Amino acid sequence: MGIDRLCVNLAGLRLANPTVLASGILGLSAESLSTVVTGGAGAIVTKSVGLRPRRGYANPTIVQTGCGLINAVGLPNPGIGEFAREICEAKSLGIPVIVGVYGFSAEEYAAVAKKAVDSGADAVELNVSCPHVKETGSEIGQNPRILVEVVRKVKAVVEKPVFVKLSPNVTDIKEIAEAAANAGADAVTAINTVKAMIIDTETTTPVLSNKVGGLSGRAIKPIAVRCVYEIYEEVKLPIVGCGGIMDWRDAVEFLLAGASAVQIGTAVAIKGPNVFKTVASGINRYLKRKGFRSVNEIVGLSHHS
Ligand SMILES: Cc1cc2nc3c(=O)[nH]c(=O)nc-3n(C[C@H](O)[C@H](O)[C@H](O)COP(=O)(O)O)c2cc1C
């Protein structure tokens, strides 16, 4: 009974509960992803993968601050050719596998997405929002014209759902979400990290080797909730809420704002993989206490009050 209450259909994917591993938090191997399945995640998003292998930036790449993490890892990954094997293995985990995809052109996004789906991905999530790598990520997702081209080219070659992961580092996130919807996206994920930096007062220099990175964790939750709320008002696409979810109450806030499911990243690094079970059972208890029969009944509820 409790389990049925938590079931969600996300752009055609069936999730046993609405919690999803956010991209990039764990390694790329099927082995590390399996700890998240045991921890109770309803689905996983892999680290973003590109056409060719990439080393990422030199250390330091991740800094813990009082209000979250700031990272500029630089999209390290083995390239889709090598990663295809991990996707096949991840398929045996028994929950939907969404492959994070990036590219330096619309053609590259399409080539990587096609290879991911051919290797067994249940869906792809286009990273058009990474704030710290030039000529990809948010440089694409901040420009609706280029974003439309990327989404159209991907949609033309894959028959699985296409999620578009949005950047909060824009003037109007609704406009970008609308562009993704018009280009045929099946869902949007909001949000990626917020552009940020940290300076060491003793050395007087920026701490990250890339200088600028992206802030995740508790501090960005109100920004992410606002983004989901705004998108829900304007765009008729399922929304996956992401940013600063540490416990079940945070997750419920995103559902009330209009998210159909939630992604958890930094909290997995801080609290461990069982955070999915804890969040899902907290949502379940909340629904029961309030007399709701399903997650669906509270999606966007804050807009009606
Ligand atoms: C170390 C680290 C690596 C990340 N790598 C990726 C990535 O490869 N692709 C991506 O789309 N997002 C990446 N993200 C962003 C997260 O998926 C997520 O959008 C963000 O951290 C906000 O959620 P959180 O506050 O729950 O962590 C990364 C975040 C962190 C902290």
The ligand as a Gaussian input file, in Angstrom:
#p B3LYP/6-31G(d) Opt

LIG

0 1
 C       30.761000      17.021000      -7.420000
 C       29.577000      17.316000      -8.309000
 C       29.593000      16.887000      -9.631000
 C       28.510000      17.153000     -10.479000
 N       28.545000      16.700000     -11.773000
 C       27.468000      16.900000     -12.580000
 C       27.449000      16.368000     -13.899000
 O       28.367000      15.671000     -14.357000
 N       26.349000      16.636000     -14.656000
 C       25.265000      17.352000     -14.198000
 O       24.300000      17.551000     -14.937000
 N       25.255000      17.847000     -12.928000
 C       26.317000      17.625000     -12.124000
 N       26.296000      18.115000     -10.834000
 C       25.126000      18.875000     -10.357000
 C       24.134000      17.983000      -9.581000
 O       23.635000      16.943000     -10.392000
 C       22.955000      18.804000      -9.040000
 O       22.268000      19.405000     -10.106000
 C       23.401000      19.900000      -8.064000
 O       24.464000      19.457000      -7.266000
 C       22.267000      20.388000      -7.170000
 O       21.727000      19.344000      -6.399000
 P       22.204000      19.031000      -4.866000
 O       22.135000      20.327000      -4.126000
 O       21.251000      17.976000      -4.375000
 O       23.608000      18.519000      -4.973000
 C       27.382000      17.867000      -9.973000
 C       27.369000      18.276000      -8.638000
 C       28.436000      18.014000      -7.794000
 C       28.374000      18.463000      -6.348000

